[in-house]
Amino acid sequence: MKQQPLISVLVPAYNHEKFIRKTLDSILEDDYSNKELIILNDGSTDNTEQEIEAWLKDNKGNIPVIYKYQKNCGISKTRNSLIEKSNGAFLVFISSDDYLLQEGIRKRFNYLADNPEKLAVFSDCIVVDENDHIISESGLSGYYSANKENLKSDKKRKKELVTNWSVPGGTLMIKRETYNKFQYDESLLIEDLDFYLKLVSQNKLGFIDEKVSAYRVHGANTCMKDENWVKIQKDIINTYKKNLKRFSFSLQLRMLYKMAINYKPLLIYKLKKKVN
């Protein structure tokens, strides 16, 4: 029987003491056997460190693990550092508040094995709250507003991602060679939009309509913090701007429209702040 390739599961951990054990348990319990776990604690200030160390002690020898602690660097730099520390031919990110669903790794690997022209594949997920209650059975079309029929089509996927970005975290698998061409932009707080646009612009991104993970929604999500709102709006505008040349003229017009939509609330916010 042919040896399964090594798959690295990469966990950027930050202040998720309540959720990190479930994340790590889900990786261990996933049925894909040839995998390694890489955890990078990005300067957590709660008990995430202690929870990770306790889990590692309880599960010593059950899975190959690399664990490192660093001063807080932000999500994009942490993702790039995790990639550098990994050894797998395929890479899966899962945040320290989310968790994998059974067969989530295998389903994505099978797609990439059957579609060698693709560098990456993303999928659907369920959405849960901080108590593991299911909020939505589909992160793409239930919690967000993606048209999954468009995502299934190579011809329509590009337009769907450009005009209707609706992809939760924790659903992407990437071939290692992808990072020879693309890396996460460390200046961005919302780093995945830029990464997806780069991939889909070259028709290197696939999609499978399978639920492979649980995306957790709670008050500490990066995108939900009020202090990050302005930065996120600017990041979205700058991401579309820097990727404009990768797309056709018709999609460029749509991207300019998206930039205008995100600029409007920024302008209102600045005007209100100036008045106050």
Helices and strands as residue ranges (DSSP letters): E 7-13, H 20-29, E 35-42, H 48-58, E 65-70, H 75-85, E 90-93, E 99-100, H 104-114, E 120-128, E 134-136, I 139-143, H 148-152, H 154-163, E 173-175, G 176-180, H 192-201, E 205-216, G 222-224, G 226-228, H 229-243, G 244-246, H 249-275
